[in-house]
Amino acid sequence: MPRLSVIVPVHRVQGFLRECLDSVLAQSFTDWQLIAVDDRSPDRSGEILDAYAARDPRITVLHLEENAGLGPARNAALPHATGDHLLFLDSDDTLTPGALRAIADRLDETGDPDVLVFDYVRAHWWGGVRRNALAHVLARTGAAPGGVFTAAEHPEILELLMVAWNKTYRRDFVERHGFRFPPGYYEDTPWTFPVLLTAGRIAALDRVCVGYRQRPTGSILSTTSRRHFDLHEQYRRVFSYVDEHPELAPWKPYLHRKAGEHCLDVLGKPDRLPPADRAEFFRATARLLREHRPPGAGTGPAPKVLRLPYAAYLLGRRAAAVRRRAGGTAARLRTVAAERAGRAWQFAHRRRPLDRELALYSAFHHRGVLGDPAAIHRAARELAPHIRGVWVVRPEHAHQVPEGVEHVAPGSRRHLALQARAAWFVNDVTWPWMPVKRPGSVHIQTHRGTPLKYQGADLRTRPGARQGPDVPRMLRRADLWDYSLVANRHSERVWDRAFPCHFTSLRTGSPRNDVLVRGDTARGAAARARLGIPAGHTVVLYAPARRDHVRGGHVEPFDPARLAADLGPGRTLVVRLHPSLADGPARGLGLAELHRRGVLVDATDEPHVEDLMLASDVLVTDHSSLMFDYANLDRPIVVHADDLAAVAASRGLYLDVTAEPPGRVTRTYEELAALFASDAWRDEESARLRARFRAVYNEFDDGRAAERVVRTLMLGEPVPAAAPADRAAAASLPAPAAGRDDLLQRS
């Protein structure tokens, strides 16, 4: 008896069917059967199914004599299902890699619940991928005591997409209650509501398991047809089921409201119903709700609207559309007015003298107190406390600002007023609200590490890398820079080429790397404790770069769960995705679930990557510039260069990091696993490669970069450049007198 029975109804999907079937066959979990139902498909779908069944005995194909529709086709497969749990997969959708393993593990973990609800992504035909907006519901309900709950305990589970394919169902639960799909459109409605309301044990899996294909055409529910009138009959089936089960009577008001909302949603879409049938649909909806109105119902928005005549409803919709258009126009006018008012406000403040004791800071496009600017800010508070430091931080990140640090929202009147008078500007990107640079103000560009991928003007030769970057705008903003901080001569050359503007290079070292050079063991230990890493464990930090040549920015070159297992006992895998992927679907494809189960640690939300580096014993990365920072720790680095050629072709690379790497290089997962199995990742050859790499790329990092910036630029004190050959000594000795020119290289 298999663990899972996967049921796939098939009709007119010959262009997508192979991808669907392959997504099942490629699963690492193999204890399944697949029952495919050829619903009298007029294309070659039936032939494709037979060919797959001939190659794999786990696939059973049923050929219906007449086209029955999606619901009856699923029903036809049920008597042939022998698995413990049922899973319905539409034939143009796909399972994500590892989905069945994650589902099976969660079923085991929660003791075979009646229903398991999992997540999905909308995979658009143009390549975009968008995660379910209600994914947080799965994360919250997944944390229920014992992992299981009922709809009464967590009614928000009913707000998720009412479809059959985002759930598994215990087969004996389905058979005991006689659940079947009805014919017609919206067949999922009278299946899903009764199933969820009846289930005594529901579990949730916060993992993306299905790619829900979004076609420009072809969806049955997107066609214009009178078949949409089926929705009323489907809700009558739901109400009939509730009437037959008195214990479900408290759900009647909720279902009554949902029926009204669902019907009005269909009515509000102009491509669903023929224009001549819209009034009839409205009246049929009102009749449905009158028939099944429970005591006390009718106060919600949908039933109240449906008590009006159709003409009044139509007038209301048209009035609402006019208000929306007027509101949109008004919003645009308000935006233009606000921009003009902001410029006037800024102009008024520019008439006042510069405030030599005011500095504005920003990092990572206003994401918080981070990176090099944060290190300079800390040094300035200690060495130049008379200079008031204000951070520009987006409101959604304001909660991460440390207590006692002043901050403003970007584009606000207060921000513009401060910007008009500030003498010091410290940023690792650019200032988008800077129309005029005042004489006497000083702009310090810290960058975000040593450049490995093409930047600035060099992106003109790689138009596919950034979907058409606005290079002229980049250069206009770079014209504001007075000083560009560099950690090595490679960076100096690249910034001079990528941004051919009038700034001065400062050989200061990278301020954010000061803590790495000093090896702050307390911060590392605190990060380990915060992440729950067992004492004495070897920590492997896996930090892949964003892929600009891939839509969505993320590619998983290997299964992180497999690596975590292959590392063996006494080792913890910590994964940190690029910050731009933190809210995307990448984590939902397994990382969040692996973290919850304790297989690995997902540290993507950790704001300070320096803490993660200090907490780790070895870095595994690809073409991420993090390797240049990490080398300051003098700890092993492994470069996993599985797709370096694709990155070089699409984005462009200044260096071939496999030719002069900071440590061992692997190109396949087998090589990576073998490296850790043999301990070659920390052998003498690894140390030799790292020493050569450090000599070149940690050239000016000596642990005093932030101090050097503050003393040299803000206080005007003479401080020498770091001595590359004696980094440790330079960090512990007082600075001898010297001229500022020791630091400078004119661009």
Protein Blocks (a to p, Z undefined) as FASTA:
>chain_A
ZZbdcddddehilkmmmmmmmmmmmpmblcbcdddddehiablmlmmmmmmmmmpmkbcc
dddfbdebjklmmmmmmmmpcbfbdcdddfkbccdehklmmmmmmmmmnoppabdcdddd
dddfkopacddfklmmmmmmmmpghhiacfklmmmlmmpccdfklcccdfklmmmnopac
dedehklmmmmmmmmmmpmbdcdddddfbdcdddfbhpfklpccfklmmmmmmmmmmmmm
mmmmmklmmmmmmmmmmmmmmmmmmmmpmklpgfklmmmmmmmmmmmmmmmmcehihkam
klmmmmpcfklmmmmmmmmmmmmmmmmmmmmmmmmmmmmmmmmmmmmmmmpccdfkbccd
deehhnacehjllmmmmmmmmmmmmbccdddddfklmmmpcghiacddehiaklmmmmmm
ombdcdfbbcfklmbacehiacddebjojafbdchjllmmmmmlngopafklmmmmmmmp
mbdcdfbfklmmmmmmmmccddddddebjfklmmmmnopaklmmmmmmmnopaehiacdd
ddddddfkbghjiacfbdfklmmmmnoghiacdddddfklmmmmklmnommmmmmnomac
cfklpmblmlmmmmpmbdcdfkdcklmmmmmnopacddddfklmmmmmmnopabdfklmc
cbdcdfbfklmmmmmmnommmmmklmmmmmmmmmmmmmmggoimmmmmmmmmmnopacdd
ddfklmmlmmmpccddddfklmpccZZ
